Amino acid sequence: MDMENKICIVTGASQGIGKTTAHGLAKMGAQVVMVSRNPGRSQLALYDIIEQTGNQNVHAELADLTDMNSIRQLAERLSTRYPAMHVLVNNHCALFNEFVLSPDGYEMNFALNHLAYFLLTNLLLESLKMGAGRIVNVAAHVHVNIERDFLDKPASPESYDPWEAYCEAKLGNILFTYSLARKLDGTRATVNCLHPGTARTLALTAAREIYTRLNGPTEYSIPGTHESAAKTSLYLAASPEVQGVSGKYFVNCEAVASSDLSYNVSLQDKLWQRSAEMTGWG
């Protein structure tokens, strides 16, 4: 696709896969908005991308995506500035080894890795519809580790398992994608999700270490490059091959089947309703 001046929002964009994704879109000529929460790292990433691509239309936005009030403020700024958006890449991710609550009182893996996707996307949805936008949700292969409904399980320090919490949130990304695809049917906007691989990012390094400890070395425990990990995000954001494609899960730029549980429509609907209640959206 011709990405010249397309409005592209990338979260978690100050380092790792997010920064590489933002760089790739800027190199294509897009107008890129890099969302991150660390001011110093954000500015360094911004300067790097402008210098390396020669694209001056790259901007930084600060937001704490663990905090719903910060997400709402971010969405208001973006919607006011960009009435039509063309790409939203929900890329931010973290694995929390200790039980921590978000500012809104929710377990942090679920709050950052799922609820932030849900709330930010829905707050920007009208602008994305206006721009025939592509929503790209970065999930993970590890969602296959969850084989039953996890939504009614109480979150507590005593029962907390960081690996399980992370896998549940990544399954949440896929369930959300499939729900949203149904709701977008008949509009010009699309949504897809993906497994990025196992690059050397802070979140994926932590996840990879736990995965390897539990499963032994596999193809999913061998770190790749940021460029290879960002490839599918860029493909879904910009390739004409996926124009109009929605509600799919991609690995290495190919649509593949996700876990059996991820296709459970009742669970998709339950997660949507629970997320709407938790975020106060809708």
Beta strands, then each sheet from edge to edge (+ up, - down):
strand 1: 7-11
strand 2: 31-36
strand 3: 58-62
strand 4: 87-90
strand 5: 134-138
strand 6: 190-195
strand 7: 249-251
strand 8: 254-256
sheet 1: 3+ 2+ 1+ 4+ 5+ 6+ 7+ 8-
end
